Amino acid sequence: MAYGPNRFAQYRRAVYFVEQILGGANPAELAIQHAPVELTFNEATATALGITIPAGLLAQADAVLHTTPQAAANVPA
């Protein structure tokens, strides 16, 4: 299970700030927005650990991964 900020949304927001500042905007006047958070489950890992994730939580998740831990470890970087 992972619960945290959406990194891609953070990067897009950073680009917005850079664009505004380079365009002459005063950084002190730019509005701050928090990145949305996401809930992700790795169903294969939970199964390997003997954990059953309730269907209600799976339904609320932003992403459910079905990759086995061994397959994820063999992905080239």
BELCOR-V193586 format. One line per field, one symbol per residue. phi: phi as a letter, one per 40 degrees, with the letter a starting at -180 (. if undefined). psi: psi as a letter, one per 20 degrees, with the letter a starting at -180 (. if undefined). burial: # if it has 9 or more other ideal C-beta (glycine too) atoms within 8 Angstrom, else .. Layout:
phi: ???
psi: ???
burial: ???
//
This chain:
phi: .bbacccccccccccdccccccchccdcccccbccccbbbbbcccccccgbbcddcccccccabcbccdcccccccc
psi: ppoaqohhhgghhgggggggghijqohiippppqqqqqppqohgggghikpppqhhghhiqhqopjpqhghhhjpq.
burial: ....##..##..#...#..##........#....#..#######.#......#...##..#..##...#........
//
